[in-house]
């Protein structure tokens, strides 16, 4: 009998979950190509969660102390969905281990990226946060064992660019699950140079777009943040039930009449099983198989993100959406890889039917209200569309409106699909989990755009 099984045998309740959770992080901060700080952390601990009329939670770094102090954590649970837990193992195997290359050689990649762009006088500074992470967990759910191992690399870039009286902070992200091959395949120096030159072109030549109702094409980057913030979060069943009200707000689904949210061109999926994804897993932390979930299907509400406890509350079954960020956090309903489903058009076909409009390729800022209904995006790299062709740069266009109005104005999406890494925050105490945000380029008809 191993350590986890020995712990499990000490507790006898209708639902028992014992978890050993380990996360190793190496984080390095670079400023203008030089390392200016960083740390390595390894955290391993144990948690117990059980249901006996009320849900209780306990955690400790010392397995012998697990369960010595337990705390009721909510009070709104009425029971749990009783599908049998699925045992098994999932793993992402690195092609190159994190330690297969020296720290000095890794640092050279970031120095090369800066050398490539430092000749641009308008670049005031370039900062990069580089993260290598290895997450390992073993879980016993009512006696059935689940184990997972996922290495990840995340690269988070921020560049301050100033041209005359115009300035902007451009942010870009790269990341996947896997080993050091993720860094090598990122082509970081070329990527950074291309992005900075694109933003500089907008600052140099961008003109005012005015304020009007017009057509808008949003890039994969913007469709990703929209999928996550205006669909993923409000489709969390525990949020709809009021769990998140004090920390992060409510959901427009609690007041929406009917199931229609967008046009028939709108399909939003959350899928933890995508190989190489930042939010990858195959079995969730409650022993339920992960699977693709159609949150919105042909413009209509189709399925919520659920765990065992929120599923029971709304009269359904869990769809494998429970995750915890570390040993001392309970599993919650979480997104994984959330995206708008691509269509069949090419990008050129998407644009050619736009007589007048704007293509917003990257954003400088986004905001959304607590109900996830009112939202606003400030474009960074953006271009005017005239007679079906992408034309001159536009300076900082602002798209805003109600989620349901914006999604109802979508009449087409293209056949591309790109993803961007993120850390999704939720809960009290707060916990952040790795996710992917993504989608195709999307066309919105007759929406309000103005200059900030």
N, C-alpha and C positions, 0 to 999 in steps of 0.2 A: 504494500500500500504506500503510495507516494504522499508527499506532504499535503497536497491539496485534498486528496481523498480522505486523509486523516482528519483534516479540518472539517470536511463536509459531514462526516459521521457524527459530529458533536451536536448537530442541529437537526431538529425534526419538526418541520412546519409544512403547510400545504404547498408553499413555494419557497425554495431555497436556492440561492445563487452565491457561490463562493468563487472569487476571482484573484488570480495572481497577475499583476500587471507591471510591466517594466518598459521604461522609455529612456533611451540614450540619445542625447542631443549634443551635437557639436555646432556651435553658432559662432560665426566670424563676421565682424563688421569691417567693411573697407570704405575708406574715404580717399577719393582720387587715386585709386589703385593700391593704396597702402593699408595693411591691417591696423586698425586703431583700437581694437578690443575684441573680446570673444571669450567663450568659456565652453567647458565640457561638463555636462551634468548627466548623472545616471540615477534614476529614481525607480526603486522597486518596492512594491508593497502589496497588501492584501485587503480585500474587502468582502463583506458579508452583507447580503440583502435578503430579507425574508418578509413574507406576508402572512399575517395572522390577524385578520380584521383590519389592521393598519399596516402600512409598509414601513419597515425599519431598516436602518443602514448602520454599518460599523466599518471602520477601516483602521489599519495599523501597518507600520513597517515591520513590526514584530508579529509573526504568525501566532505566537503563543498568547498574544493579547487580543486577538481578533474575537469579537463578541463579548468582551468584558464590559464594554459600554456600547449600547445601541441607542439609536435616536429615531423617533418617529419623524418622517420627513415631509409628508404632505397632509393627508387626511381626506382627500377627495376620492381616493381609490375605492371602488366597490368590489373589486375582485380582479382576477387576471384571466386572460384568454388561455385556455387549457390545452392547446395543441401540444403534442409531444415534442420535447426539445430534440433538435437534430445534432448529433455528434459529428465530429470531423475536424480536419485540419486544412487551413488555407495558408499559402505562403507565396511571397514574391521573392524570386531568386535573383540576386544580383549577378550580372555578367562580370562586373568588376567591383570588388569590395572597397569600402570606404578607405581602408588602410593600405590599399595596393599602390597608392601614389603618395609621396611625401607631402607634408603640409607646405613646404617651400614650392613644390611644383604646382600645387593647387593655387597658391597665392599668385604665381606667375600668370595664370589665366586672367585674374582680375586686374593685374597690372597691365597686361597686354590690352585688355579692353579699354583701360584709361588712356594708354599711350595712343590708341587709335583715334581718340576723340579730343585729346587735350589741345590739339592744334586748332580747335574751333574756339575762337576767342569769346563767343557768346556763352559758352558753357562755364558756369560759375563753380559748380561742384558736382561730383558724381559719387553717390553713396550706394553701397550694395550690402545687403544682408544675406549671407549664405548659410543655409541650414542643412546639415546631415542628421537624419533622425532614423532610429530603429525602434519600432514598437513591437513588443511581444506580449502575448497574453495567453493565459490558460484559465478556463472557466468551467466549473461544474454547475449545471443547471438541473436541479432535481435528479442528480446522479449521472447525468450525461455530459461527457467532456467535449469541450470545444477548444481548439488552440489556433492561434494566428500569429504570423510573423510578417511585418511589412516594413521594409526600409524605404525611405523617401528622401528626395533632395528638393529643396525650394530655394529659388533665387529671386530676391525682391529688390528692385532697382528704383532709385529716385535720382532725377537729374534736374538741377536748377539752371534754367536758360534765360538769358536776358538779351533783348534786342531793342535798343533805344528805350522808350518808355514802356515797353511791353515786356512782361516776364511771365514765366510759367514754371510750375514744378510738374514734371512728367514722371509718372509711376508706371512700371511695367513688371510683370511677374512671369516666371517660368518655373515649372515643377512637375514632377511625376513620381510614381513609386518605382523603385529600382536602385541600382548602385551608382558607382561613379560614372558609368556610361551616360547617365542623364546629364551630368555637367559637360562631358565631352561632346555630346550630340547637340547641346544647346547653341553651339557656335557663338558664344557670348560676345566676343569682340565685334563680329559682324552685326549681330543683333542690336547691340548698344549703339553702334555708329548709325545704322539705318534709322532707328527710332529718334535719335537726337536730331538728325538732319531733317526728318519729316516735321518735327515740332518747330525747328528753326525756320523752315520754309513758311509755316503758318504765321509765325511771329513777324517775319519780314514782309510777307505779301498778303496776309489775310485782311479781308475787308469786312465791313459790317454787313450783316445779312438783313438787318432791319427787324421788324416784328410783323409776322404774317401767319396765316394758316397756309400750310403747304405740305408737300410730300416729304417724308424723311426716310432715309435708309440708315439703319443702325448696324454697326459691325458686329462680328462675333463677340468682341469684348463687351459691348454694351448689352447685347442680348444675354450674355452670361450673367452680368450683375442683375439684370432684370429678372431672369429666371430664378435666381437665388433669393433676391430680396422681396420681389412682389408676387412670387408664386410659392417658392419653397417654404419660406417662413410662415405665411398665413395658412399653409396646408398642413402644418404640424398639429396633430389632433390634441395634444396636451395644451397647446397654446389656445386653441379654440375653446377648450374646456375651462380656460381661465388660469392655468398654471403659470403662464408667463406674464400675466397682466402687470404685476408690480415691477418686473425687471425690464421687459421689452415690449409690452403692449399687447394688443389683441389681434383679431383677424377680421377682415372684411367679410369672410364667409359666415360670421356669426350674425350679420345683418343683411346679407345678400338674399334677394328674393329670386328663387329659381336657380338653375344650374349654369346658365350662360355667363361666361366670363369674358370670352373673346370671340373672334371670328373662327370659321372652320379651318383656317390656315394655322391656328395656334394649337400646338401639341407640346406639352411639357412633361419630361420624364425625369425621374430620379433613379439612378442605377448604380449600386455599389460594386457590381460585378465586372465593370469595364477593365480589361487588362491594362496595366501600366498607369491606372488612374491614381490621383492624389488621395481620393477618398475611398480606396479599394478595401473591400472585405467580402467574404462569401457567406459567413454566418455571423449574426449579430450577437451582442453581449447578453442576450436572453435565450440563446440557443435556437433562434429562428432563422431559416435560410433567407439570405438576401436575394432580392430579385428586382428587375425593372418595375417601377411603379409609374403608370400614366396618371399624373396629377390632373392634367387637363387633356382631354381628348376631343379633337375637332371643336375646340372652343368651349367645351362644357366641363364642369367639375366632374371628375371621374373617381378619384381615390385620394384619401388622406394619408399622410405619413403616420404610422402607428407603432407603438410598442404593445406589450401584453396588457398593460394597465389602462392606457388610453383606449385601446381596442375594446376591452371589456366595457368600458364606460359608455361607448357609443354603439355597442351591440354588434361588433365585428371581430375579426381575428387580426393578430399582429402580422404586418408585412415585412418584418425584419429590419426595423429602422432604429433600434436601440443601440446607443454607443456611449461609452464613458471616455473622458479624455485622459484619466489617470486613475491610479488605485484608490485615491481618496475622493473620488467623484462618483456619484451614482449614474447608471445608464439613463439617458433621456432620449426622447424622440429627436433624431438628428437627420439632417440631409447628408448625402454622400457626394454624388456627382449629378448635379441638377442642370438640365439643359433643354432648350427648345429643339424639337426634332427638325432636322433639315427637310427640304423639299426636293424638287426636281430641276428647278431653274439654275442656270449659271448666274454668276454675279452680273455679267453683261446683260443678260436677259432681264434680270431684276431691275436694272437701272434704265434700260432702253425705253421703258414705258413711262418714265418720269419726265414730264415736260419742264417742270420747275420744281426744285427741291434742294435738299442738303443731305450729304453723306457724312455722318459722324463716325469717325474711325476709332477714336479713343476719347476718354473722358478725363476731366480734371477734377470733377466733384460730383457727388450724387447725394441726394437726401430722400428720405421716405418717412411718412408719419407712422404713429404707433399702430394704426389699424392696417398699415401697408396698402392704403388706398390712394393717398396723394403722393406723387413722386416727381422728382426733378433731377435732370442730368445736365451738367455743363460740359459741352464738348471741348476737347483740346485740339486734336488734329481733326479738321473738318473741311469739307469742300462743297462748293456749290454744284448742283446738277442742273444742266440746261440741255434741253432737247435730247435726253437720253444719254448724255455723256458727263462724266465727272470732270469738273472744270477747275476754276481757281480756288485757292484757300479762303476759308471764312473764319473770322475771329470769334471764338468762344460762343457758339450758339447755345441757347438754353431750350431744352425740351421739357415740358412739364404738363401734367394732367392727372386724371384719375386712372388707376390701373385698369379698370374695366373699360373705360373709354379708349385708352391707348391700345389695349389688346384687341378691342373690337375693330380698330382701324387698320389692323394688319391684314393685308390682302394677299401677300406672297412672301415666301422665304426661299433662299437659294440652297444649293446642294452641298455647301461647305459645313464643316463642323470643327470648331476649335475650342480648346479648353484652357482655363487659367486657374492656377492654384490659389487657394485662400485658406484662412483659418476662421471658422465660423464660431462666434461666441454665443453662449446661451446659458441660462441657469443662474442659480444663487445658492452657493458660491459659483462664480462664473467658471465656465470651462470652454476651452476652444478645441475644436477638432478639425483635422485636415479635410478639405473638400475641393472639388473641381467645379468651376462655373463655366458654362459654355453655351454654344448654339451656332446657328447660321447667321448670315446677314439677313435682315428683316426689313420689309417695306411697309411703312405706315402712310396711310392716305389722309390728307387734309387735317393735319394736327398743328397745334400752336407752337411756333418757334419764335424766340426773340433773342436779342443781344443782352448779355448780362450787364 
